[in-house]
Amino acid sequence: MNDMEKVAVITGASSGIGEAIARKLSTEKYKVVLASRSIDKMKSIQKDLPNESMVVKMDVSSTESVSKAFDEITERYNRIDVLVNCAGIMPLTYLKNRHLDEWLNTIEVNVKGTLRCIYSVLPQMKKQMNGHIVNIASVDGKEIFAGGAVYGASKAAVIELSKAMRMELSPEFNIRVTAVEPGTVDTNLRDDITDQELLDDKDYGGDEPKLTGENIADAVLYAVSQPESVNVNELLVKPTGKA
């Protein structure tokens, strides 16, 4: 099958890394499905995409929402070749400051949201005996820091989940699995942070080296462009000059 016929679903596609991945795969002739809660933002992005595309409303914290969205996708295309689990939040907090709702929401979106999407895409990929699931994790899942306990734990879970997914799904169903682990990326993800002490301690608006969303989109494209006999297990991508 050539890439012009392939269907790629990207969650969190309304901004940041997800938007960059959607744009990149569309230029590579994929039929792109943009999925997130922000319909208006996705429709605006869709106008610029050079290839056929679809917009679906998806709240990854809701099993019903995820299931409904994947039903709509398979009804239209009857196949899903690539799923990029990119929806995520990063409300960093110090544990001592007890932001329980933010901790639980981080797990809800970053871990459970990824699981919901995997659960919903597997029937189609199993039927096809083919597919590629790309989980956007983070360097923070490997290199933990004060203030990143819960976020880092959520991304560590995604990295370990990806390893087990490849072990289970590749031999039996020819489903490839890749974890992409970005370092610091210039997105609005840090807008989620409400812990004022942490914000005062860390200069998140500073001039530290940062990647762009396009850099991560390039990494995703590299992984999904390999021959079917090749599984890129992990890609750790850091900005040059970052300690």
C-alpha positions as CSV (number, residue, x, y, z in Angstrom):
1,M,0.0,0.0,0.0
2,N,1.3,3.4,-0.8
3,D,1.2,6.3,1.7
4,M,-1.5,8.0,-0.3
5,E,-3.9,5.4,0.8
6,K,-2.8,5.3,4.5
7,V,-4.9,6.7,7.3
8,A,-3.2,8.3,10.3
9,V,-5.1,9.3,13.4
10,I,-3.5,11.9,15.6
11,T,-4.9,12.7,19.1
12,G,-4.1,16.1,20.6
13,A,-4.0,17.4,17.0
14,S,-5.4,20.9,17.7
15,S,-2.0,22.4,18.8
16,G,1.7,21.9,19.5
17,I,3.3,18.6,18.7
18,G,0.0,17.0,17.6
19,E,-0.7,19.7,15.1
20,A,2.9,19.5,13.7
21,I,2.5,15.7,13.2
22,A,-0.8,16.1,11.4
23,R,0.7,18.7,9.1
24,K,3.8,16.6,8.4
25,L,1.9,13.4,7.6
26,S,-0.6,15.2,5.4
27,T,2.3,16.6,3.3
28,E,3.5,13.0,3.0
29,K,0.2,12.0,1.4
30,Y,-1.4,10.4,4.5
31,K,-5.1,10.8,5.0
32,V,-5.0,12.5,8.4
33,V,-7.6,12.4,11.1
34,L,-7.3,15.2,13.6
35,A,-8.7,14.3,17.0
36,S,-9.1,16.5,20.1
37,R,-11.7,18.4,22.0
38,S,-11.1,21.6,20.1
39,I,-13.2,21.3,16.9
40,D,-12.7,25.0,15.8
41,K,-9.0,24.8,16.1
42,M,-8.8,21.6,14.2
43,K,-11.1,22.9,11.4
44,S,-8.8,25.9,11.0
45,I,-5.7,23.6,10.7
46,Q,-7.6,21.3,8.3
47,K,-8.0,24.2,5.8
48,D,-4.2,24.2,5.3
49,L,-3.7,20.5,4.9
50,P,-2.7,19.4,1.4
51,N,-4.3,16.0,1.5
52,E,-7.7,14.5,2.4
53,S,-8.5,14.8,6.1
54,M,-11.1,14.4,8.7
55,V,-11.9,16.1,12.1
56,V,-13.3,14.2,15.0
57,K,-14.2,15.4,18.5
58,M,-12.4,13.3,21.0
59,D,-11.9,13.7,24.8
60,V,-9.3,11.1,25.7
61,S,-10.5,11.2,29.4
62,S,-13.9,9.8,28.3
63,T,-14.2,6.2,27.2
64,E,-17.5,7.0,25.5
65,S,-16.0,9.9,23.6
66,V,-12.9,7.9,22.4
67,S,-15.1,4.9,21.3
68,K,-17.5,7.1,19.4
69,A,-14.7,8.9,17.6
70,F,-13.0,5.7,16.5
71,D,-16.4,4.4,15.3
72,E,-16.7,7.5,13.1
73,I,-13.2,7.1,11.7
74,T,-13.6,3.4,10.8
75,E,-17.0,4.1,9.3
76,R,-15.5,6.6,6.9
77,Y,-12.2,4.9,6.1
78,N,-12.6,1.3,7.1
79,R,-8.9,1.2,8.1
80,I,-6.4,2.9,10.4
81,D,-2.8,2.5,9.5
82,V,-1.2,4.8,12.1
83,L,-2.3,6.0,15.5
84,V,-0.3,8.7,17.2
85,N,-1.2,9.1,20.9
86,C,-0.2,12.7,21.4
87,A,-2.9,14.1,23.7
88,G,-1.3,15.0,27.0
89,I,-1.1,17.5,29.8
90,M,1.8,18.7,32.0
91,P,0.7,20.4,35.2
92,L,4.0,20.1,37.0
93,T,3.8,20.4,40.8
94,Y,5.9,19.8,43.9
95,L,4.4,16.9,45.8
96,K,4.6,18.9,49.1
97,N,2.0,21.4,47.6
98,R,-0.6,18.6,47.2
99,H,-2.3,19.3,43.9
100,L,-4.3,16.1,44.0
101,D,-6.8,16.9,41.2
102,E,-4.0,17.8,38.9
103,W,-2.1,14.6,39.7
104,L,-5.1,12.5,39.0
105,N,-6.0,14.4,35.8
106,T,-2.4,13.8,34.6
107,I,-2.8,10.1,34.9
108,E,-6.3,10.3,33.4
109,V,-5.2,12.0,30.2
110,N,-1.6,10.8,29.8
111,V,-2.0,7.2,30.8
112,K,-5.7,6.2,30.8
113,G,-6.3,8.3,27.7
114,T,-3.5,6.4,25.8
115,L,-5.0,3.1,27.0
116,R,-8.5,4.1,25.8
117,C,-7.2,4.9,22.3
118,I,-5.2,1.7,22.1
119,Y,-8.3,-0.3,23.2
120,S,-10.4,1.4,20.5
121,V,-7.9,1.1,17.6
122,L,-6.9,-2.6,18.2
123,P,-10.0,-4.2,16.7
124,Q,-9.4,-2.5,13.4
125,M,-5.6,-3.1,13.4
126,K,-6.1,-6.7,14.4
127,K,-8.5,-7.2,11.5
128,Q,-6.1,-5.6,9.1
129,M,-3.2,-7.7,10.6
130,N,-1.2,-4.4,10.2
131,G,-0.8,-1.1,11.9
132,H,1.6,1.3,13.7
133,I,1.0,2.8,17.1
134,V,3.2,5.8,18.1
135,N,3.0,6.9,21.7
136,I,4.4,10.4,22.4
137,A,6.1,10.0,25.8
138,S,8.9,12.3,27.1
139,V,12.5,12.4,28.3
140,D,10.9,13.1,31.7
141,G,9.8,9.4,31.7
142,K,13.5,8.5,32.0
143,E,15.1,11.5,33.7
144,I,13.0,12.6,36.6
145,F,13.3,15.9,38.4
146,A,11.8,17.7,41.4
147,G,8.4,18.9,40.4
148,G,8.0,16.3,37.7
149,A,7.1,13.3,39.8
150,V,3.6,12.7,38.5
151,Y,4.1,13.8,35.0
152,G,7.4,11.8,34.8
153,A,5.6,8.8,36.2
154,S,2.9,9.1,33.6
155,K,5.4,9.2,30.8
156,A,7.5,6.3,32.3
157,A,4.3,4.3,32.2
158,V,3.8,5.1,28.5
159,I,7.4,4.1,27.7
160,E,7.1,0.7,29.5
161,L,3.6,0.2,28.0
162,S,5.1,0.7,24.6
163,K,7.7,-2.0,25.1
164,A,5.2,-4.5,26.2
165,M,2.8,-3.6,23.4
166,R,5.5,-4.3,20.8
167,M,6.2,-7.7,22.5
168,E,2.6,-8.7,22.4
169,L,1.2,-7.1,19.3
170,S,4.0,-7.3,16.7
171,P,4.5,-11.1,16.5
172,E,0.8,-12.0,16.4
173,F,-0.8,-9.1,14.5
174,N,2.1,-7.3,12.7
175,I,1.4,-4.1,14.7
176,R,4.5,-2.0,15.2
177,V,4.9,0.2,18.3
178,T,7.1,3.2,18.8
179,A,7.7,5.5,21.8
180,V,8.9,8.9,20.9
181,E,10.5,10.7,23.9
182,P,10.9,14.5,23.3
183,G,13.1,16.7,25.4
184,T,12.0,20.3,25.9
185,V,9.7,21.4,23.1
186,D,8.6,25.0,22.4
187,T,4.8,24.5,23.0
188,N,2.2,25.9,25.3
189,L,2.2,22.7,27.4
190,R,3.7,24.5,30.4
191,D,0.6,26.7,30.5
192,D,-1.0,23.9,32.6
193,I,1.2,24.6,35.6
194,T,-0.5,26.3,38.5
195,D,2.0,25.6,41.3
196,Q,3.3,29.1,41.9
197,E,6.3,28.0,43.9
198,L,7.5,25.8,41.1
199,L,7.0,28.5,38.6
200,D,9.0,30.9,40.7
201,D,11.8,28.4,41.0
202,K,12.0,27.4,37.4
203,D,12.4,29.8,34.5
204,Y,10.1,28.1,31.9
205,G,10.1,31.2,29.7
206,G,13.9,31.3,29.6
207,D,16.3,30.9,26.8
208,E,17.1,27.2,27.3
209,P,17.5,25.2,24.1
210,K,14.1,24.0,22.8
211,L,13.0,21.7,20.0
212,T,10.1,22.6,17.7
213,G,7.0,20.5,17.1
214,E,8.2,19.9,13.6
215,N,11.3,18.2,15.0
216,I,9.1,15.7,16.8
217,A,6.9,15.3,13.6
218,D,10.1,14.4,11.7
219,A,10.9,11.7,14.3
220,V,7.4,10.3,13.9
221,L,7.7,10.3,10.1
222,Y,11.0,8.5,10.4
223,A,9.5,5.7,12.5
224,V,6.4,5.2,10.4
225,S,8.3,5.4,7.1
226,Q,10.5,2.4,7.8
227,P,9.9,-0.9,6.0
228,E,7.3,-3.2,7.6
229,S,10.1,-5.5,8.7
230,V,11.6,-2.7,10.9
231,N,10.2,-1.6,14.2
232,V,11.7,1.6,15.7
233,N,11.1,0.9,19.4
234,E,12.2,4.2,20.9
235,L,13.3,7.6,19.7
236,L,14.8,10.0,22.4
237,V,15.0,13.5,20.9
238,K,16.8,16.3,22.7
239,P,17.7,19.8,21.7
240,T,21.4,20.4,21.0
241,G,23.1,22.2,23.9
242,K,20.7,20.9,26.5
243,A,22.6,19.7,29.6
